[in-house]
Amino acid sequence: MMISLCFESSKLKDKKEEKEINKVPLGSSDPGNSLRHFQHQLELNETKGGSLPLHATTIMPSPIFFWRFKTMMVWLWGVNLWVFAQSTINYAKIFDLSQDYLTHREIWKCATWMTIIVPTSMTAYLYLYSHGEVSLAASQPVLLYASVIMIFVFPFEIIYLSSRYYFLRTLWRIILPVQVITFSDFFVADILTSMAKVLSDLERSVCRMVHRQVATIAWFEANSVCGSHSIAIPLVLVFPYMCRFFQCLRQHKDTKDKAALLNALKYSTAVPVMFLSALKYHVFPDKWINIYHPLWLLSSFINSLYSFYWDVTRDWDMRYAQFSFSPL
């Protein structure tokens, strides 16, 4: 507690000194004032960050940080496949994979490389930014994202070519479901619906790199082209749900199963939730409170209730489950 109070007191003192320094005009005719102004700047700089420049004391966010969770996801994916292997679950047959599919060992090898590359890129970004090399720091996430794209499309027999192209073909079938829907198609699409927020964060990161907002104050501006008010956010959020929606329609066309239409209806209930959420930033507060917020609550309730009912009765097949309770 005492350390915290001392730290807060030190910060208040630094702020007070900064205000006093800023009161000194830069073009003052008094040499003593100018000298004292310069000395105060040096002393304040040494107190705050040693030899670091004043503008480098705050580290701006970076799209690289987004990959921390992706690395963890790949590790957990390998754990999942390891559990399948230990349980003698033939997931290769379930997913209709070829004989050269990746096992948990290959997935962990990929995760190991990600664990090396991503922190290295993050460290380079933090080091360059803290030393005033803002442009070089901003190039780090661009290099990382470009490297990932190149690895996926690299057309040579290295880094698991067949698996990379199988994944890309699956994504293409998800985007354009004009063929018979396979298990891997709807399974990956279903995972993408759970990763809708992750996809939105990915779009925000790419947007900031394209518009050169990395390592700039525009990162925090909600009204910027890549800010929280952007119309691209609800579009990206709703995209995986629309993919599953059209997959269900295609499945109904092939099987004439009415349950596919009911499943499509479930995914369609997510659309008003996301667009009403985005509408909050584009209407007056009184309209949001009186009109759109109640509609958002209603649509959220319908979507949650419908999804929960479908998961319990269809996905988990617990319609006929019997529960009993016996006291100890």
N, C-alpha and C positions, 0 to 999 in steps of 0.2 A: 504493500500500500504506500509506504514512504517513497519507494523508488518511483512508483507511478506519479505521486504528487510532485516529486522533484522534476520528473520528466515533463509534466504538464507546465510547471513553473518555468522551466527552461524554454519551452516552446513559446510561452506567452512573452517571455523576455526577448526572444529572438524577433517575434512579430513587432514588439514595441520598438526595438532597434531599427528594424526595417522601415517602419513608419517615420522614425526620426531621420533616417538617412534620406528617404525620399523627399523630405521637406527641403533639403539642401538643393538649390538650383544648380543645374549642370554648368551653366554659364556664369557662375558667381564671380564677381570681381575680387573677392577676398581670397587670397592664396591660402590663408590658414583654413578657411572653410573647405576649400577644395581638397587640401591635403588631408584634413580630418575625415572628409567624406570618403576619400580613397582608402584610408586606413581602416575605417569602419567596415567598408566592403570586404577587405581582405580578412579582417578578424571574424566577420560574420560567416564568410565562406569557409574559413578554417574550422569554425565551430560546427558548422552543419555537415560538411562533407570532405574535409581535408583539402585535397588538391582538385576536387571535382568542380566543374563550373556550376553556377547557381541554377541554371536551367536544367541541369541533369539530375537534380535531387529527387525528382518524381519520375518514376518509370511508367511509360504509357503501356497499355495492354497491347498484345500482339496476337495475330491469328495463329501463331505457333502454339499458344497455350491450349487452343482447341484440341490439339492432337494428344494431350495428356490422357484424356478419357478414351480416345480411339486406341491408344496403345494398351490400356487396361482391358478394353473390350476384346482385343485380339488374344491377350493372355487367357481371359475367361473363356473365349471360344475354344482354345486348345484344351482347357480343363473340361469343357463340355464333351468334346470328342474323346478325351481320355476316359471319362465316365461311361460313355457309350461303349468304348472298347472293353472296359472292365466288366460291363454288364452284358457283353455279347450281343449288343444291339447292332444289327446290320444297317447302319445309316446310309451306306453307299447304295444299297438296293432301294431303300425308302426314297432317297433323293434322285434315284436313277443316274448315278454317277458312273463314269468310266472306271476302268481298272487302275488307272494312274491317279486316283484321287489323293488328296492330301490327308495325312493322318495327323494326330495331335503333335507328333514330333516335328513335322514340317511347319505346322502353325506356330509352335513355340519358337522355332528357328526364326520365323518372320517377326514374331513379337520381340525376340532378342535384338534383332537389328533395329526395330523401331525404338526399343528402349535405349539404344546407343545413339541413334541419329537424332531423335526428337529432343532429348535433353541437351545434346551438343548444340543443336540449332537454337534452342532457348537460351543457353548460356552465351552463345555468340551475340544474340540479339541484346541481352541485358548488358553484356560487356561493352558492345559498341555504342549502345544508347547512353550508358552512364558516362562514357568518355567523350560524348559530344558528336559522335559519328552517326548522326540521325539517318542520313540517306543510306549508309551501309547497313545500319540496323533494320531499316525498312525493307531492304532487299532479302533479308534472311527468310521470312515467310514465303516470299515469291519463289525463291529457290526450292524450298521444301515442297510447296504445292506443285510446282512444275516437275520436280523429280518424281512425285507420286504418279502424276499423269503419264509421264514417260515410261515408268516401270510397267504400268497397266497396259499400255499400247505397244510396248516393245515387241517387234514381230519375230524375235529370234528364240531359239530353243534354250533359253536360260530363265531362271527365276519362275519356274512352274508355268510355262507357256499355256498348256492346255487348261489348267485351272483358272488362269487369269482370263483367258478368252471365254471359258464357260461362264464365269461370273459376269463378264460384259454382255454376253448373249442373253443371259437371264435378265439383266437390267433392261436390255432392249425389248425383250418380250413383255416385261412388266409395263414399260412405257407405251408399247403398241400391242395390246392383247388381241391380235387378229388371228391367232392360232389356238389350238386346243390348249387349255391351261393345265400345266403339269404341277406335280406336288411342289417342286422347287420354285416354280413361278409364284404360286400364291404364298408359299412359306416365306420367301425373301420379301415379297411385297407386304406381308403381315408384319415382318420385323421392321420394315421401313415406316409403317404407321406408328409403331412404338418409338421410332427415332425421328419423328416429325420435328421436334424442337432442335434436335441435333442437325438436321438438314437445314433448318432455318439459320442456325448459328454458322453453318458452313457457307450459306449464301451471303450472310453478313460479312464474313471474313473475306470472301472472294470480292465482294463489292468494294470493300475498303481498300483492297490491294489494287483493283482496277482504277479506282478514283483517287489513288495516292493519299489515302487517309491514315495509313499506318504510321504510328509514332507521331500523330498530330492531335491537336485538341479537338478536331472534328469527330474523333472517335466518340466523344461524349455528347455531341450535339444531336438532339432528337430530331431536329428539323433538317438535318443534312440528308443528302441523297441516300446515305446508308444508315440513317438513324432509325429509331423505333417507330417513326411515323410513316415509314416507307410502305407502299402498297404491296411490295414484293414479299413482305413477311407473311401475310395471310395466304398468298398464292402458293408459296413454298410449303407452308404448313398443311394446306389442304391437298397438295398434289398427291402424296402417297395414298390418301383416302380415296381420291378419285381413281387412282390406278386400281385399287381393290374393288371399287364400285363397278368399273367397266369389266374387270375380271369376272365378277359375279354375273353380270349380264351375259358375257360370253359363255360362262358355264351353264347358265339357264338355256341358252340357245343350243348347246350341244347335248344337254342331258334332259331338258324339259322339267327339271326339278324346281318346284315352286320355292323351296327353301333357299335357293340361290337368290331369288328376288327379294326375299325377306332379309337376307344377308346384305344385299345391295342397299336396301333401305336403311339398315343399321349404319353403314358407312356414310350415307347421305346426310344423316342427322348431325354429323360433325361439321358440315359446311356452314350452317348458320352460326354455330358457336364461334368459329374462328373469324368470320367476317364481321360479326357483331362486336367481337373483342377489338378488332382493328378499327371499327367505326368510332370507338371512344376518342381517338385522336383527331377525328375529322368533323366533329359536331360540337355545338355549344354545350357547356356543362349541364344546363337545365334540361336540354333535350335528352342528353344521355341519362340523367337521373330519372326523368319522368317517363320516357318512352323506351329507349333502347336497352337500358340496364335491366328492367323487368323482362324484356324479351330475351335478353342474354341469359338471365337466370332460368327462364322457362326452357329455352333450347338446351341449356346445359343439363337441366334435370332430365329432360327427355332422352338426350344422348347417353347420359350416365346410366339411367334406368334400363334403357333398351340394351346397351352394351353388356351390362351386368347380367340381365336375363339371358341374353344370347350365350354368353360365356358359360353360365351355369348349366343351361338346358341343352345347348348344342355342342360347344367346343369341349366342355368337360363331361358332357353326357351324364348329368346328375339328376335327370328328370325322375328316375325311378329309384334313386338312392334312398335307403331307409336308415335313419339315424336313431340310435338308442342311447340312453344315458342311464348308467347304473352307479349309484353312489358307492363310495368305497366303504 
